[in-house]
């Protein structure tokens, strides 16, 4: 091993250049959504589904029997159906899923609100499954000199299958870092006033544009196996909190604004009532005009645009319904930017704030 002789007066000081320290006032904000395939072809969908359905938080089953089933029967068939669903809603202008488009736009809107040069806040975005990954974008924020990072899972209601797995991905990335930033995680916000106001305004504006009045407004949330809730997952409770707050804000009761659950997978019992079964029963009860909103999704995606906007619409009209309207999620609206800014500013207290 050779050593470089130190110049006079520099004895004892290292001859190498140390990494630049993180800028004390620079803070990273990382928005994270569920994820998206890179394309609609078989292999792109298969890669995405394999990563998603291999998460032990999502599928709480022993990999000894689940992985052979997943990599065999399920992933040899399911990509065809899922790919068809994505092709129906694909953003062809940008060649990407709407979820990627809206999540990027949400980050860009926050950047415009908080210019990095004047606020010291660096806003970025990532996907839990697919690209850009949480690890990649978290390292990117550190490389830009962010000594502190706020992780923002974009799920209003907490579940181990969503919020927790985003945190897991970030913590696994931290385990591989020599220089870790300080981390905060945004908690769920099922009935945060800013979120409820933004959702209520979005619902009112969408309904006002209709040329007809729905007899029923339905709040459809992504489902969850019932045993996950019985094991302690607070998701069901937080969905109820969202509905109670929205009903109060909109002046509706549970009869006029019921809660249902969609997207069940497999044969075991999931949270009920099931959205598709509930909606299919309505025409027989004399209810033929409905509107559906998805208060568990901040951005429109395959579960809202295809599952609700296409499949559910066809099912309802096919059994005697006459009018069906899917209300848009907050997406990249001004309301989304406003409420996200409020939540982030609250969580940055004690570090600094974009306007502090």
Protein Blocks (a to p, Z undefined) as FASTA:
>chain_A
ZZddddehigoiafbdcdddddfkbccdddddfbdcfbfbfklmmmmmmmmmmpmklmgc
dfklmmmmmmmmmmmmmmmmmmmmmmmmocfknopafklmmmmmmmmmmmmmmgfklnop
acddddfehcddfklmmmmmmmnopabdcdddfbfbacfklmmmmmmmmmmmmmmpmbdc
dddddddffkgfklmmmmmmmmmmmmmmpcbdcfbdcdddddddfklmmnopaklmmmmm
mmmmmmmmnopafklmccddehiecjbdcddddfklmmmmmmmnopabdcdddfkbfbdc
fklmmmmmmmmmmmmmmnopabdcddddfklafklmmmmmmmmmmmmgoiacfkZZ
